[in-house]
Structure formats: C-alpha cells, structure tokens
Amino acid sequence: MIIEPAPVTSADTDDVLGIEPFLFGFGFAADGAATPLKWEDVLSGDIAKYARVWLHLNRLSRQAQGWLYRKSGLDKLAAQSLLQEDTRPRSSRHGKGFLINLRGVNLNAGEALEDMLALRMWASEGTLITLRSKPIQATRDVEAMVKAGEAPHSTGGLVAALANALTNRMEPEIAAFDEQADGFEDDILDPNVRVGRAELAEFRRKVLALRRYIVPQREALSQLVREGGAAAFFSETDVLYLRESVDRVTRLAEDLDAIRERSVVLQEQIMEERSDLMNQRLFVLSILSAVFLPISFVTGLFGVNVGGIPGVDSPMAFGILIVALVVATGVMLAVFRWRRWI
C-alpha cells in the first residue's frame, strides 16, 4: 500500500513521518566530475544543469514520495512500482528507462541478516533514482567510490556498480552460512555434542529466506543484461561487470542450494540417530522383559492364595525356587547370546 504523497516543500516539518527524504546525491558533468547535491537542489530543479544525476532517497519519506509523483518526471505507474510495499527482484524496460528491484543482505545492527533489504531503482540515460527504507551498505560503498573520483561514466555503469556492491556484501555472509553448516556436520560426528533440532531448523529457515530473493535476483540481473545491452543502455564494460555479477549471484544461489540440501541431510541424520537411540532403549527394555518373564510367571503362580502349592511345608522349598529361577534366567541369557540378540 502506498501512502498518499505530501506536498513538495523543503521544510522538514512538512514530512509528517519526520523522516529525512534525501540521503545523498550527485550531479555529474559531461566530463564525469561529480558534485554533491542537496535536497534543495532537487526541489528547485537545479539538477537539470547536470549531464546526469544520481539521487538516493528514503522511500518512507512523504516528501520523497511527493517529489517522485509530481516533479520527478516519472509516470504514475513507474512511481507506484518504486514505492510499493512488497517487491521481489526484477528488471523491466519501461519507456526510456528501466525499473529495477534488487535485494541486499541486512547488515544493520540488531536486525536479522536474512531479512534482505530492497533497493529500488529508476535508471534512464541521464537519471538514476534509488530508494530504500532501511540503510543498505552497498549504496554507501558506491557513494564512497564516487567521492573518491572513481565513478562510472554512465548511468548504466552506476547500476552495474550497485549490483556488484550488493553481491560483494552477500558473498562473505553466505560463506559464513557454509561454515556454519560445516560446524553442524562436525558436531553431529562428535558423540559428546548434541545438536538441537530447533537450532538446525532455524538455520534452514535463514537459508531458505536468503534463497527466496537471491534466485530471482539472478534472473533479474540476467534480464537486465539482455534488455540493457539490446537498448545500448550499457557499455561493453558495464555488460562485463553485470555478467560477472550474474555469475557470482548464480554461484551464491548454487551455494545456498547446496547448504539447504546439506541441512536436510543433517536433519535426517539427527532424526536417524535419535531413532536408533530410541530403538536401543526399547531393545534393552524388551530383553529385560523377556528375561524376567519366567520369573514373573513363577512368582505369580506361587503367589496365588489357594491350597495345594508345593513346598509349603518344606524348609528347603524357597531355596530350591530361587536356584531354579537363577538357572532359568541363565538359560534365557544363554539363548539370547546364542541367537546374537545381546
């Protein structure tokens, strides 16, 4: 659901949610020199003097939403696509530009890594608008690149750099999941360590949550390479960078598939070990029941309160009964041993 945009002004108090609309932005001259921008530059229209611009906005800001609807030059469909609440990775040609949704791992303190954050983009020849709701480290990586004078010389190059930065941030985190799976395997092989089913189930949930977005992200980047290359939106260098990102995301998706399968095997192994343990305990109980069955029968038989029980008047009867029960128990154990049941 999209919040109805507020009037576009420069006053902070006009944003009813109290959220800063403008995170950072750059205007690029024809020679590629980057100039930092302010929100006032965006509202006043001064950004039109630059050959191309990159604006990074807060999607939750009413001011940013209002500007996107009324002054960005985007049609209503494009604005709604950038501001919709739930997204999945995708890339589609829209008019003279591209609507791109990508995901990055959540590296914010105190938040779950697998709750991947959406980076929405509108990319055209002279404009790149990116929006997010929570901080995404990859955008700051590209911002630092621009400030260092290493900015790509096209909007397509910036998109490729953002895709590459998002992938850079994913790789070490997914590698950590692979190491965690190795740890689970080592723990299962160690008889002194007990792996909890709940812990492994939570691990599988995190892997599946990551895979949910990384697999379609691979398809989104592949489609961006095809359509962007066909429209001459990307240079040959940009296409190479994007193809490299596609290859790396494909490898990450394959790694997640492998980790998921390993976790399933680990879960089955835990269940099998617990089933074996339960069977061993039931086997011991069955052996004990079988051993004591003759004893229980004889003692029950001699315990009936009726006349005619043999040995009632003999002082040797109790000793003979005990010896007979011991012998019967020994015979039962010998038979079990002969049958290799114990």
C-alpha positions as CSV (number, residue, x, y, z in Angstrom):
1,M,0.0,0.0,0.0
2,I,1.4,3.4,-1.0
3,I,1.0,6.4,1.3
4,E,-0.7,9.4,-0.4
5,P,2.2,11.8,-1.1
6,A,2.5,15.1,0.8
7,P,3.0,18.5,-0.9
8,V,6.6,19.0,-2.1
9,T,8.4,21.6,0.1
10,S,11.8,21.9,1.7
11,A,10.6,22.2,5.3
12,D,11.4,19.2,7.5
13,T,8.2,19.7,9.4
14,D,6.2,19.0,6.2
15,D,7.2,15.4,6.3
16,V,4.5,14.0,8.7
17,L,6.6,10.9,9.4
18,G,9.6,13.0,10.4
19,I,11.9,11.2,8.0
20,E,14.7,12.8,6.1
21,P,13.8,12.5,2.4
22,F,17.2,12.9,0.9
23,L,20.1,10.6,1.8
24,F,22.7,11.7,-0.8
25,G,23.0,12.6,-4.4
26,F,25.5,13.6,-7.1
27,G,25.3,15.6,-10.3
28,F,27.8,14.6,-13.0
29,A,29.2,16.9,-15.5
30,A,29.9,15.9,-19.1
31,D,33.5,15.0,-18.2
32,G,32.3,12.8,-15.3
33,A,33.2,15.2,-12.5
34,A,30.8,14.6,-9.5
35,T,29.2,17.4,-7.5
36,P,27.3,16.5,-4.2
37,L,23.7,17.6,-4.2
38,K,21.3,18.8,-1.6
39,W,17.5,18.3,-1.3
40,E,17.1,22.0,-2.1
41,D,18.8,21.4,-5.4
42,V,16.4,18.7,-6.2
43,L,13.3,20.7,-5.3
44,S,14.5,23.9,-7.1
45,G,15.2,22.0,-10.3
46,D,18.9,22.9,-10.3
47,I,19.8,19.3,-11.1
48,A,18.7,19.9,-14.7
49,K,22.1,21.6,-15.4
50,Y,24.0,18.3,-15.0
51,A,24.5,15.8,-17.7
52,R,23.3,13.1,-15.4
53,V,22.3,12.8,-11.7
54,W,22.1,10.1,-9.1
55,L,19.6,10.7,-6.3
56,H,19.3,8.3,-3.3
57,L,16.0,8.8,-1.4
58,N,14.3,7.4,1.6
59,R,11.2,5.5,0.4
60,L,9.3,6.1,3.6
61,S,9.5,9.9,3.4
62,R,6.3,11.7,2.4
63,Q,8.4,14.4,0.8
64,A,10.3,11.9,-1.3
65,Q,7.1,10.3,-2.4
66,G,5.5,13.6,-3.3
67,W,8.5,14.6,-5.4
68,L,8.6,11.3,-7.1
69,Y,4.9,11.6,-8.1
70,R,4.8,15.3,-9.0
71,K,8.3,16.6,-10.0
72,S,10.5,13.6,-10.9
73,G,9.1,13.3,-14.4
74,L,8.1,9.7,-13.9
75,D,4.7,8.5,-14.8
76,K,2.3,7.2,-12.1
77,L,3.0,3.5,-12.9
78,A,6.7,3.9,-12.5
79,A,6.3,5.9,-9.2
80,Q,4.0,3.2,-7.8
81,S,6.4,0.5,-8.8
82,L,9.2,2.3,-6.9
83,L,7.1,2.9,-3.8
84,Q,5.1,-0.4,-3.4
85,E,5.5,-2.1,-0.1
86,D,6.4,-5.6,-1.1
87,T,8.8,-6.3,-4.0
88,R,10.8,-9.1,-5.4
89,P,14.0,-8.8,-7.5
90,R,13.1,-7.9,-11.1
91,S,14.2,-5.8,-14.0
92,S,11.9,-4.4,-16.7
93,R,12.1,-1.9,-19.6
94,H,9.7,1.0,-19.0
95,G,9.6,3.7,-21.6
96,K,13.0,5.3,-21.9
97,G,14.4,3.7,-18.8
98,F,14.4,0.6,-16.6
99,L,12.6,-0.3,-13.4
100,I,15.0,-2.4,-11.3
101,N,14.4,-4.0,-7.9
102,L,17.4,-5.7,-6.2
103,R,18.0,-7.1,-2.8
104,G,20.9,-6.8,-0.3
105,V,21.6,-8.6,2.9
106,N,20.5,-6.7,6.1
107,L,23.7,-5.7,7.9
108,N,22.0,-3.2,10.2
109,A,22.8,-3.8,13.9
110,G,20.2,-5.8,15.8
111,E,18.4,-7.0,12.7
112,A,18.2,-10.4,11.0
113,L,20.6,-10.9,8.2
114,E,18.2,-12.9,6.2
115,D,15.6,-10.1,6.1
116,M,17.0,-8.8,2.9
117,L,16.5,-5.1,2.1
118,A,15.1,-3.8,-1.2
119,L,16.9,-1.3,-3.4
120,R,14.5,0.1,-6.0
121,M,15.9,1.9,-9.0
122,W,14.8,4.0,-11.9
123,A,17.6,4.2,-14.5
124,S,17.5,6.2,-17.6
125,E,20.2,7.8,-19.8
126,G,20.5,10.9,-17.6
127,T,18.9,9.9,-14.3
128,L,19.4,7.3,-11.6
129,I,16.9,7.4,-8.7
130,T,17.4,4.8,-6.0
131,L,15.1,4.3,-3.0
132,R,15.4,2.3,0.2
133,S,13.6,2.1,3.5
134,K,16.5,1.0,5.7
135,P,20.2,1.6,5.3
136,I,21.9,-0.5,2.7
137,Q,25.7,-0.7,3.0
138,A,26.2,-1.3,-0.7
139,T,24.9,2.1,-1.7
140,R,27.4,3.7,0.7
141,D,30.1,1.6,-1.0
142,V,29.3,3.1,-4.3
143,E,28.9,6.6,-2.8
144,A,32.5,6.3,-1.5
145,M,33.6,5.3,-4.9
146,V,32.1,8.4,-6.4
147,K,33.6,10.6,-3.8
148,A,37.0,9.1,-4.5
149,G,36.7,10.1,-8.1
150,E,36.2,6.5,-9.4
151,A,32.6,6.9,-10.5
152,P,31.5,5.1,-13.7
153,H,30.9,7.5,-16.6
154,S,27.3,6.4,-17.3
155,T,24.1,5.7,-15.5
156,G,24.4,2.1,-16.7
157,G,27.8,2.0,-15.0
158,L,26.3,3.1,-11.7
159,V,23.7,0.4,-11.9
160,A,26.4,-2.2,-12.6
161,A,28.4,-0.8,-9.7
162,L,25.4,-1.1,-7.3
163,A,24.7,-4.6,-8.4
164,N,28.4,-5.5,-7.9
165,A,28.4,-3.9,-4.5
166,L,25.3,-5.8,-3.4
167,T,26.9,-9.0,-4.4
168,N,30.2,-8.1,-2.6
169,R,28.2,-7.7,0.6
170,M,26.4,-11.1,0.1
171,E,29.4,-13.3,-0.5
172,P,31.0,-13.2,3.0
173,E,27.7,-13.7,4.7
174,I,26.8,-16.8,2.6
175,A,30.3,-18.1,3.1
176,A,29.6,-17.8,6.9
177,F,26.4,-20.0,6.4
178,D,28.6,-22.6,4.6
179,E,31.0,-22.6,7.6
180,Q,28.1,-22.9,9.9
181,A,26.9,-26.0,8.0
182,D,30.4,-27.4,8.4
183,G,30.1,-26.8,12.1
184,F,26.8,-28.7,12.3
185,E,28.4,-31.6,10.5
186,D,31.3,-31.7,12.9
187,D,29.0,-31.5,15.9
188,I,26.9,-34.4,14.6
189,L,30.0,-36.6,14.2
190,D,31.2,-35.7,17.7
191,P,29.4,-38.1,20.2
192,N,29.9,-35.6,23.0
193,V,28.0,-32.8,21.3
194,R,24.2,-32.8,20.8
195,V,22.8,-30.7,18.0
196,G,19.3,-29.5,18.7
197,R,16.6,-29.9,16.1
198,A,15.3,-26.4,16.8
199,E,18.7,-24.9,16.1
200,L,19.1,-26.7,12.8
201,A,15.5,-25.8,11.8
202,E,16.3,-22.1,12.4
203,F,19.4,-22.4,10.3
204,R,17.4,-23.9,7.5
205,R,14.8,-21.1,7.8
206,K,17.5,-18.5,7.3
207,V,19.0,-20.3,4.3
208,L,15.6,-20.5,2.7
209,A,14.9,-16.8,3.4
210,L,18.1,-15.8,1.6
211,R,17.4,-18.2,-1.3
212,R,14.0,-16.7,-1.7
213,Y,15.4,-13.5,-3.1
214,I,18.8,-14.5,-4.4
215,V,17.4,-16.9,-7.0
216,P,15.1,-14.3,-8.6
217,Q,17.9,-11.7,-8.3
218,R,19.9,-13.9,-10.7
219,E,17.1,-13.8,-13.2
220,A,16.6,-10.0,-12.8
221,L,20.3,-9.3,-13.5
222,S,20.3,-11.7,-16.5
223,Q,17.2,-9.9,-17.9
224,L,18.9,-6.5,-17.3
225,V,22.0,-7.6,-19.2
226,R,19.8,-8.8,-22.2
227,E,17.5,-5.8,-22.3
228,G,20.1,-3.2,-21.4
229,G,22.6,-4.5,-23.9
230,A,19.9,-4.6,-26.6
231,A,18.9,-1.0,-25.8
232,A,22.6,0.2,-25.8
233,F,22.0,1.4,-22.2
234,F,25.1,-0.4,-21.0
235,S,28.6,-0.1,-22.5
236,E,30.6,-3.2,-23.1
237,T,32.4,-2.7,-19.9
238,D,29.2,-2.3,-18.0
239,V,27.8,-5.5,-19.6
240,L,31.0,-7.4,-18.5
241,Y,30.6,-6.2,-14.9
242,L,26.9,-7.1,-14.9
243,R,27.7,-10.6,-16.4
244,E,30.2,-11.0,-13.6
245,S,27.6,-10.1,-11.1
246,V,25.2,-12.6,-12.7
247,D,27.8,-15.3,-12.5
248,R,28.6,-14.6,-8.8
249,V,24.9,-14.4,-7.9
250,T,24.4,-17.7,-9.7
251,R,27.2,-19.3,-7.7
252,L,25.7,-17.9,-4.5
253,A,22.3,-19.4,-5.4
254,E,24.0,-22.7,-6.0
255,D,25.9,-22.5,-2.7
256,L,22.5,-21.8,-0.9
257,D,21.0,-24.9,-2.7
258,A,23.9,-27.0,-1.5
259,I,23.7,-25.7,2.0
260,R,19.9,-26.3,2.0
261,E,20.4,-29.9,0.9
262,R,23.2,-30.4,3.5
263,S,20.9,-29.1,6.2
264,V,18.2,-31.6,5.1
265,V,20.7,-34.4,5.2
266,L,21.8,-33.2,8.7
267,Q,18.2,-33.1,9.9
268,E,17.6,-36.6,8.6
269,Q,20.8,-37.8,10.3
270,I,19.7,-36.3,13.6
271,M,16.4,-38.0,13.3
272,E,18.0,-41.3,12.4
273,E,20.4,-41.1,15.4
274,R,17.5,-40.3,17.7
275,S,15.5,-43.2,16.2
276,D,18.5,-45.5,16.7
277,L,18.9,-44.4,20.3
278,M,15.2,-45.0,20.9
279,N,15.3,-48.4,19.3
280,Q,18.3,-49.3,21.5
281,R,16.5,-48.3,24.6
282,L,13.4,-50.3,23.6
283,F,15.6,-53.3,22.8
284,V,17.1,-53.2,26.3
285,L,13.6,-53.0,27.8
286,S,12.4,-55.9,25.6
287,I,15.4,-58.0,26.7
288,L,14.7,-57.2,30.4
289,S,11.0,-58.0,29.9
290,A,11.9,-61.4,28.3
291,V,14.4,-62.3,31.0
292,F,12.0,-61.5,33.8
293,L,9.0,-63.1,32.1
294,P,9.6,-66.6,33.5
295,I,10.4,-65.2,36.9
296,S,7.2,-63.2,36.9
297,F,5.2,-66.2,35.8
298,V,6.6,-68.5,38.5
299,T,6.3,-66.0,41.3
300,G,2.8,-65.1,40.2
301,L,1.9,-68.7,40.1
302,F,3.3,-69.4,43.6
303,G,1.7,-66.3,44.9
304,V,-1.9,-67.5,44.4
305,N,-3.7,-67.9,47.7
306,V,-5.0,-71.4,47.2
307,G,-4.3,-74.8,48.7
308,G,-2.0,-77.4,47.2
309,I,1.0,-75.2,46.4
310,P,4.1,-77.5,46.6
311,G,6.8,-76.9,49.2
312,V,4.6,-75.1,51.7
313,D,5.7,-77.3,54.5
314,S,9.3,-77.8,53.3
315,P,12.0,-75.5,54.7
316,M,14.1,-76.2,51.5
317,A,11.4,-75.1,49.0
318,F,12.3,-71.4,49.0
319,G,16.0,-72.0,48.3
320,I,15.2,-74.5,45.6
321,L,12.8,-72.0,44.0
322,I,15.5,-69.3,44.0
323,V,18.1,-71.6,42.5
324,A,15.6,-72.7,39.8
325,L,14.8,-69.0,38.9
326,V,18.5,-68.2,38.7
327,V,19.1,-71.2,36.4
328,A,16.2,-70.2,34.2
329,T,17.5,-66.7,33.9
330,G,20.9,-68.0,32.9
331,V,19.4,-70.3,30.3
332,M,17.4,-67.3,28.9
333,L,20.6,-65.2,28.7
334,A,22.5,-68.1,27.1
335,V,19.8,-68.5,24.5
336,F,19.8,-64.7,23.7
337,R,23.5,-64.8,23.4
338,W,23.4,-67.8,21.1
339,R,20.9,-66.1,18.9
340,R,23.1,-62.9,19.0
341,W,20.3,-60.8,20.4
342,I,22.7,-59.4,23.0
